Amino acid sequence: MGEAGDVEEQRCLLENSIEELFQNHGGKKHLQYKPLIFVDARNKEDKEIVTLKKQLVVVALDHPRCGELMPTKFVPLELQLAQKVEENKKILTMNELSDINKQNDKMALTPAQLESFLKVNHALGKLIYFDEAGLRDNVIIDPVFLVDVLRSIVTDDLFWPNNLKEILESIKKSGKLLKQDLYEIWKQDSFHEIWTHKDYIVDMLVHLDIICTQKDEKDGSDFFLVPCMISTKREENQQIEHYRSIHLAYRFKEDIVPPAILYRFIATFISMWKLRVSAKSSRLMIFRDSADVTIDGEHDMRFDIQRNRFIVSLSHNENKISIVPTIASTAQECLTHAITNISNFYFSVSEDSDCNRDLPFSIQIGIVCGTDLCFFDHTLSSNKEWKCPDHNTIHKTDIVSRWFADKLYAVDDRCPDECSGLDQVWLGRQPEDKHLGRLAAKLTHDDTRKIYMYLKENEPALQWDIINESKKREGFDIKLNALYDWKKSSTYASFKQLQESLKGTNPIGEHLRLDIDRLQKGPAILPNDISDSILNLAPTGFDKTDLNF
């Protein structure tokens, strides 16, 4: 009895210690420590294991997807995949999966049902399937395999083999992971399955922002960057020069920002713009929680994190008065779009209902107040001045409001003479469906065909005939479907590709900027026969589950 009493006493003490330690911590609600379970892994008959099993069942039953009905036609294929996992199979190609499915005769799923099967089971965590170009041809049927993939790179010193420690030190210092070093890691016996599917695994890790490539080096670079593994801090003497910078911040409502959001944002940040190189040390300017990028010959940008605030500083090489407003506002739009998508992805996966209702962050503008930055809500930037409540100081907002600068507008649906076309920031971005809708409204049928033949990578003539010959589609729908098909099938669809395809074909090729600007703010000016409601419709002829809205 004395021993049992000691265990309960220790349990109570530890529970109280945890309660006190996390009493003001934003992540307290995510902890489950009551009851606190002590498991003796050396004893198969340990009673605490029974308690652990019961607790796991309680948590599982509390999951919002628990108890949902599933189609009975899913059952045979689920059992077959479970058998494959038992046989130590980790990944199936879509062709292999289709062959297994066909064995079920009358219970075989149609292609559309198979697509739904994959997406439903991916959402439930039973398999891993990404409906993205370059990834949709493979399915990870054993989700635990993804853990092996991640631990092959993201792991502690203790688990790295001694003969590869130099690789780890390089990643921690500079974030660089040479492709040849990555492949060397995967040649170990324990990662044989990864090595077999190395090209797919690389594409998946890039998709998840675990590793990333710099802008304009997706094909030619001989190394990746691994933001989550960098341990090097920025030197304290590398301070921001406020006289040539304006500042923007994304302040999260929770005190603790999930690391997944931070590292994915850094990966996105350095994928949209090219990393700066230190003039002093010749190293890439990426650190544990900070990075510097170059926008053009005169503008550069820096990202820092301070607790629950992501701070972005845009600088001109001479003075902040010279910062181009459209560069500031376009950079802000790119970053806001990126962090919104990252946040939505993270909180939808974590089933955080509070954050699903509203964005988990607010946008603020930073202004130099004394020797530090003070922040105010971005909606106040429309005022001519702002009074800092902490320091009772009045500040002009004319320069900092450039983060939300107005765009150029057309006269009689034509670009003004001073229109310089798309900024470099936009050229690297993927067009949204609304952008393709606007472009389709302006193109002729013949122009669309020329563009499609230029952009489409595989069998463009055959695919154009398939799209064009459908009697269910009309002129606008054919053009929209052709552009959408190019975007969906291309690995790196971008405005730059569109602009290149339009040169010498249509005068709007040099003025894509006008149409994008209109979509960012204010109502669109469209031809008389095409309304906004039409452009917002999904292209017909594709399953809705294929669309990436």
C-alpha positions in Angstrom: 0.0 0.0 0.0 2.9 2.3 0.8 4.3 1.9 -2.8 0.9 2.6 -4.4 0.5 5.6 -2.2 3.9 7.0 -3.3 2.8 6.6 -6.9 -0.4 8.5 -6.4 1.4 11.2 -4.4 3.9 11.7 -7.3 1.1 11.7 -9.8 -0.7 14.5 -7.9 2.6 16.5 -7.5 3.3 16.3 -11.2 -0.2 17.2 -12.2 0.0 20.3 -10.0 3.4 21.2 -11.3 2.2 21.0 -14.9 -0.9 23.1 -14.0 1.3 25.8 -12.5 3.9 25.7 -15.3 1.3 26.2 -18.1 -1.2 28.3 -16.2 -0.6 31.4 -18.5 0.5 29.5 -21.5 -1.5 29.7 -24.7 -1.1 26.0 -25.5 -2.5 24.8 -22.1 -5.8 23.9 -23.7 -4.1 21.4 -26.0 -2.5 19.5 -23.2 -4.0 16.3 -21.9 -2.5 15.4 -18.6 -5.4 14.4 -16.5 -5.2 11.6 -15.7 -1.3 11.5 -15.8 -0.4 8.0 -16.8 2.8 6.2 -15.7 3.6 3.2 -18.0 6.2 0.7 -17.1 7.3 -0.5 -20.6 9.1 -3.4 -19.1 5.9 -5.0 -17.7 3.3 -6.2 -20.2 0.8 -6.6 -17.4 1.2 -3.1 -16.2 -2.3 -1.8 -15.2 -1.5 1.7 -16.4 -1.4 0.3 -20.0 -5.1 -0.5 -19.6 -5.8 3.1 -18.5 -3.8 4.4 -21.4 -5.9 2.3 -23.9 -9.1 3.6 -22.3 -7.9 7.2 -22.6 -7.0 6.8 -26.2 -10.5 5.4 -27.0 -12.0 8.5 -25.2 -10.0 10.8 -27.3 -10.8 8.9 -30.5 -14.5 9.0 -29.8 -14.3 12.7 -29.2 -13.0 13.3 -32.7 -15.5 15.3 -34.8 -15.3 12.8 -37.7 -15.9 9.8 -35.5 -19.2 8.0 -36.3 -19.6 9.3 -39.8 -21.1 6.9 -42.3 -18.9 5.5 -45.0 -19.9 4.0 -48.4 -19.9 0.2 -48.3 -18.1 0.2 -51.7 -15.1 1.6 -49.9 -14.7 -1.5 -47.7 -13.1 -4.0 -50.1 -10.4 -1.6 -51.2 -9.7 -0.5 -47.6 -9.2 -4.2 -46.7 -6.9 -4.8 -49.7 -4.8 -1.8 -48.8 -4.6 -2.9 -45.2 -3.3 -6.2 -46.5 -0.7 -4.5 -48.6 0.5 -2.6 -45.5 0.8 -5.9 -43.6 3.0 -7.0 -46.5 5.2 -4.0 -45.7 4.1 -2.1 -48.8 4.4 1.7 -48.3 3.6 3.4 -51.6 1.4 2.5 -54.5 1.3 4.2 -57.9 -2.1 5.1 -59.2 -1.8 2.4 -61.8 -1.2 -0.2 -59.1 -4.1 1.1 -57.1 -6.4 1.0 -60.1 -5.4 -2.7 -60.8 -6.2 -3.6 -57.2 -9.5 -1.8 -57.4 -10.5 -3.7 -60.6 -10.2 -7.0 -58.8 -13.3 -6.2 -56.9 -15.6 -6.8 -59.9 -19.1 -5.3 -59.0 -17.7 -3.5 -55.9 -15.0 -1.8 -58.0 -15.0 2.0 -57.7 -15.4 4.2 -60.7 -12.6 6.8 -61.3 -14.7 9.5 -59.7 -15.4 7.2 -56.7 -11.8 6.3 -56.4 -10.9 10.0 -56.3 -13.4 10.5 -53.4 -12.1 7.4 -51.7 -8.6 8.8 -51.7 -9.6 12.3 -50.5 -11.9 11.0 -47.7 -9.2 8.6 -46.4 -6.6 11.2 -46.6 -8.8 13.5 -44.4 -9.2 10.6 -42.0 -5.4 10.0 -41.9 -5.7 6.5 -43.2 -3.5 7.2 -46.2 -1.6 10.2 -47.7 -2.7 11.5 -51.1 -2.0 15.0 -52.6 -4.1 16.0 -55.5 -1.4 18.2 -56.9 0.6 18.1 -60.1 3.6 15.9 -59.7 2.1 14.2 -56.6 -1.2 12.7 -57.7 0.3 9.7 -59.3 1.3 8.1 -56.0 -0.4 7.2 -52.8 1.2 6.5 -49.4 -0.9 3.7 -48.0 0.9 3.5 -44.7 0.8 7.0 -43.0 3.5 5.9 -40.5 5.9 5.9 -43.5 5.6 9.7 -43.6 7.1 9.8 -40.1 10.1 7.9 -41.5 10.4 10.4 -44.3 10.4 13.3 -42.0 12.8 11.8 -39.4 15.3 11.1 -42.2 16.0 14.9 -42.2 14.3 16.5 -39.3 15.7 14.7 -36.3 18.1 15.1 -33.3 21.8 14.7 -33.4 21.5 11.5 -31.4 19.8 9.7 -34.3 22.2 10.8 -37.1 24.9 8.3 -38.1 28.4 9.4 -37.2 29.6 9.2 -40.8 27.0 11.8 -41.9 27.3 14.3 -39.0 28.9 16.8 -41.3 25.7 17.0 -43.3 23.7 17.7 -40.1 26.1 20.5 -39.1 25.8 22.1 -42.5 22.0 22.1 -42.2 22.0 23.5 -38.7 24.4 26.3 -39.6 23.2 27.5 -43.0 20.0 25.6 -43.8 21.7 24.1 -46.9 21.1 20.5 -47.8 22.9 19.4 -50.9 20.9 17.1 -53.1 23.8 14.6 -53.2 23.8 14.6 -49.4 20.1 14.0 -49.2 20.4 11.0 -51.5 23.3 9.8 -49.3 21.0 9.9 -46.3 18.4 7.9 -48.1 20.9 5.2 -49.2 21.0 3.9 -45.6 19.3 0.6 -45.2 16.6 2.0 -42.9 15.5 4.4 -45.6 15.5 1.9 -48.5 11.8 2.5 -49.3 12.3 6.3 -49.5 15.3 5.9 -51.9 13.1 3.7 -54.2 10.6 6.6 -54.5 13.1 9.5 -54.1 11.7 11.8 -56.8 8.1 11.6 -55.4 9.4 12.1 -51.9 11.3 15.2 -52.8 8.3 16.7 -54.5 6.2 15.9 -51.5 8.6 17.5 -49.0 8.7 20.6 -51.2 4.9 20.7 -51.3 4.8 20.5 -47.5 7.5 23.2 -47.2 9.8 20.9 -45.2 12.5 21.6 -47.8 12.4 24.4 -50.4 14.3 25.8 -53.3 15.1 29.4 -53.9 13.1 31.4 -56.5 14.3 30.8 -60.1 16.3 27.8 -59.0 13.7 25.1 -59.0 15.5 23.1 -61.7 19.1 24.2 -61.6 19.9 24.4 -57.9 22.1 21.7 -56.4 20.8 22.2 -52.9 17.6 22.5 -50.8 17.0 24.7 -47.8 15.5 23.2 -44.6 14.2 26.2 -42.5 13.0 24.1 -39.5 16.6 22.7 -38.9 18.5 26.0 -38.8 20.0 26.8 -35.4 22.1 29.8 -36.3 20.8 33.1 -34.9 21.1 36.5 -36.7 24.0 38.6 -35.3 22.8 41.4 -33.0 24.7 44.0 -35.1 22.5 43.3 -38.1 19.9 45.8 -37.1 17.2 47.2 -39.5 17.9 50.7 -40.7 14.6 52.3 -40.0 15.3 55.4 -42.1 15.0 53.4 -45.2 12.3 50.8 -44.2 8.6 50.4 -43.6 7.2 47.6 -41.5 4.2 45.2 -41.6 3.2 42.6 -39.0 0.9 39.6 -38.8 0.0 39.3 -35.1 -1.5 36.0 -34.1 -4.3 35.9 -31.5 -2.7 33.0 -29.6 0.5 33.7 -27.6 2.1 30.6 -29.0 2.4 30.3 -32.8 2.6 26.7 -34.0 6.1 26.1 -35.4 4.5 24.5 -38.6 3.1 27.9 -39.5 6.4 29.7 -38.9 8.5 27.3 -41.0 6.0 27.1 -43.8 5.9 30.9 -44.0 9.7 31.1 -44.1 9.8 28.5 -46.9 7.1 30.4 -48.8 8.9 33.7 -48.2 12.2 32.5 -49.7 10.5 30.7 -52.5 8.8 33.9 -53.7 11.9 36.1 -53.6 15.6 35.3 -53.8 17.6 35.1 -50.6 20.2 37.8 -50.1 23.8 36.9 -49.7 25.8 38.4 -46.8 28.6 40.8 -48.2 30.6 40.0 -45.1 30.4 36.2 -44.8 29.0 35.3 -48.3 26.4 33.1 -46.6 22.7 33.1 -47.5 20.8 35.4 -45.2 18.5 32.8 -43.6 18.5 32.1 -39.8 16.5 30.3 -37.2 13.6 32.7 -37.2 14.6 35.3 -39.8 15.5 35.8 -43.5 16.4 38.5 -46.0 15.4 38.5 -49.6 16.0 40.7 -52.7 13.0 42.1 -54.6 14.9 44.1 -57.3 18.0 46.2 -57.6 16.6 48.8 -55.2 14.3 47.0 -52.8 14.9 44.2 -50.3 12.8 42.7 -47.6 13.4 41.1 -44.2 11.3 38.7 -42.1 11.6 38.4 -38.3 9.5 36.8 -35.6 8.9 38.3 -32.2 6.8 36.0 -30.0 3.4 35.8 -31.8 4.2 38.6 -34.3 5.6 38.0 -37.8 7.3 41.2 -38.8 8.1 42.1 -42.5 10.3 45.1 -43.3 10.6 46.5 -46.8 13.6 48.6 -47.5 14.9 50.9 -50.2 18.6 51.1 -50.7 18.5 54.9 -50.2 15.5 56.1 -48.3 12.0 54.8 -47.4 10.5 57.8 -49.3 11.7 56.1 -52.5 9.9 52.8 -51.8 7.6 52.1 -54.8 4.0 51.9 -53.6 3.0 49.1 -56.0 5.9 47.0 -54.9 4.9 47.4 -51.2 1.3 46.7 -51.8 2.0 43.7 -54.1 4.4 42.2 -51.6 1.8 42.6 -48.9 -0.9 40.9 -51.0 1.5 38.0 -51.7 2.4 37.5 -48.1 -1.2 37.9 -46.8 -2.4 35.4 -49.4 0.4 33.0 -48.4 -0.1 33.2 -44.6 -3.8 32.9 -44.9 -3.5 29.7 -46.9 -0.9 28.3 -44.5 -3.1 29.2 -41.5 -6.2 27.7 -43.0 -4.4 24.5 -43.9 -2.9 24.1 -40.5 -6.1 24.8 -38.5 -8.2 22.7 -40.8 -5.9 19.8 -40.2 -5.8 20.4 -36.4 -9.6 20.7 -36.2 -9.3 24.0 -34.3 -12.9 25.2 -34.6 -12.2 28.6 -33.1 -9.6 29.5 -35.8 -11.8 28.0 -38.6 -14.3 30.7 -38.0 -11.9 33.6 -38.3 -8.3 34.2 -39.4 -6.0 33.5 -36.4 -4.1 36.7 -37.0 -4.6 40.4 -37.5 -2.6 42.7 -39.9 -0.8 45.6 -38.4 1.5 48.4 -39.6 4.7 49.1 -37.7 5.9 52.6 -37.2 9.2 53.8 -35.5 8.3 55.3 -32.2 11.3 56.3 -30.2 13.9 53.6 -30.6 11.5 50.7 -31.3 8.5 49.8 -33.3 4.9 50.3 -32.3 2.0 48.7 -34.1 -1.5 49.7 -35.1 -4.3 48.1 -37.0 -3.8 48.3 -40.8 -7.3 49.8 -41.2 -6.2 53.0 -39.5 -3.6 53.5 -42.3 -6.2 55.4 -44.3 -6.0 58.2 -41.7 -3.4 60.9 -42.3 -1.9 60.4 -38.9 -1.9 58.0 -35.9 -1.4 58.7 -32.2 0.5 56.1 -30.3 -1.4 55.4 -27.1 1.7 54.1 -25.3 3.9 57.0 -26.0 1.3 59.7 -26.7 3.2 60.5 -30.0 1.6 61.5 -33.3 2.9 59.9 -36.4 2.2 60.6 -40.1 1.0 57.5 -42.0 1.6 58.6 -45.6 4.7 56.4 -46.1 3.7 53.4 -44.1 0.3 53.2 -45.8 2.1 52.2 -49.0 1.6 48.6 -47.8 -2.0 49.2 -49.0 -1.5 51.6 -51.8 -4.1 52.1 -54.5 -3.5 50.4 -57.8 -3.5 51.9 -61.3 -6.9 52.0 -62.9 -7.8 52.0 -66.5 -9.5 54.7 -68.6 -11.9 53.2 -71.1 -10.7 49.7 -70.3 -7.1 50.5 -71.4 -3.9 50.7 -69.4 -2.6 54.2 -68.7 0.7 55.2 -70.4 2.7 54.8 -67.3 1.7 51.1 -66.8 4.9 49.1 -66.5 3.3 45.7 -66.6 3.5 43.1 -63.8 6.0 43.4 -61.0 8.5 40.7 -60.6 6.7 39.5 -57.5 3.5 38.8 -59.5 5.3 37.1 -62.4 6.4 34.2 -60.2 2.9 33.6 -58.7 0.4 31.1 -59.9 -2.8 32.6 -61.5 -6.0 32.1 -59.6 -9.1 30.9 -61.4 -10.6 34.4 -61.3 -7.5 35.7 -63.2 -7.9 33.0 -65.8 -11.6 34.0 -66.1 -10.7 37.6 -66.8 -8.1 36.6 -69.4 -10.5 34.2 -71.1 -13.0 37.0 -71.5 -10.4 39.1 -73.4 -9.0 36.4 -75.7 -10.3 35.3 -79.0 -10.8 31.6 -79.7 -7.7 31.5 -82.0 -5.5 33.4 -79.5 -6.5 30.9 -76.8 -5.5 28.0 -79.0 -2.1 29.5 -79.7 -1.5 30.2 -76.0 -2.6 26.7 -75.1 -0.3 25.1 -77.7 2.6 27.2 -76.4 2.0 26.4 -72.7 0.6 22.8 -72.6 3.5 20.4 -71.9 2.0 17.1 -73.0 0.0 16.4 -76.2 -1.3 19.9 -76.6 -3.0 19.3 -80.0 -4.8 16.2 -78.7 -5.9 17.9 -75.5 -7.1 21.0 -77.3 -9.3 18.9 -79.6 -10.8 17.1 -76.6 -11.7 20.4 -74.9 -12.8 22.0 -78.2 -15.0 19.2 -79.5 -17.3 19.0 -76.5 -20.7 20.2 -77.7 -21.8 21.1 -74.2 -19.3 24.1 -74.1 -19.7 27.5 -75.6 -16.9 29.9 -76.7 -16.1 31.4 -73.3 -16.3 28.1 -71.6 -13.8 26.5 -74.1 -11.3 29.3 -73.5 -11.7 29.1 -69.7 -11.3 25.3 -69.6 -8.2 25.4 -71.8 -6.5 27.9 -69.5 -7.6 25.9 -66.4 -6.4 22.7 -67.9 -3.0 24.2 -68.5 -2.8 25.5 -64.9 -3.9 22.2 -63.4 -1.4 20.1 -65.4 1.6 22.4 -65.1 4.0 21.9 -62.3 5.0 25.6 -62.2 2.1 27.6 -63.8 2.9 31.3 -63.4 2.0 34.7 -64.7 5.4 34.8 -66.3 4.5 31.9 -68.5 1.2 33.5 -69.5 3.0 36.8 -70.3 5.5 34.9 -72.5 2.8 33.1 -74.3 0.9 36.3 -75.0 3.9 38.2 -76.6 3.1 38.9 -80.2 -0.3 37.3 -79.9 -2.4 39.8 -78.0 -1.7 43.4 -76.8 -2.9 42.5 -73.3 0.3 40.4 -72.9 2.2 43.4 -71.6 -0.6 44.7 -69.5 -1.7 41.7 -67.3 -1.1 44.0 -64.4 -4.3 45.9 -65.0 -6.6 42.9 -64.7 -4.9 41.6 -61.6 -5.1 45.0 -59.9 -8.8 45.2 -60.6 -9.3 41.9 -59.0 -7.4 43.0 -55.9 -9.6 46.0 -55.3 -13.0 47.3 -56.5 -15.4 46.0 -59.0 -14.2 44.6 -62.3 -14.7 46.4 -65.6 -15.8 43.7 -68.0 -17.1 43.4 -71.6 -20.8 44.0 -71.8 -21.7 40.3 -72.3 -19.5 38.9 -69.5 -20.5 39.6 -65.8 -18.6 39.0 -62.6 -21.0 36.2 -61.8 -20.0 34.4 -65.0 -16.3 34.7 -64.2 -16.8 33.3 -60.7 -18.3 30.1 -62.1 -16.2 26.9 -62.1 -15.1 25.6 -65.5 -17.5 23.0 -66.7 -16.4 19.5 -67.8 -14.3 18.9 -64.7 -15.3 17.2 -61.4 -15.7 19.8 -58.7 -13.3 17.9 -56.5 -10.6 18.7 -59.0 -10.9 22.4 -58.5 -8.4 24.2 -56.2 -10.5 27.2 -55.0 
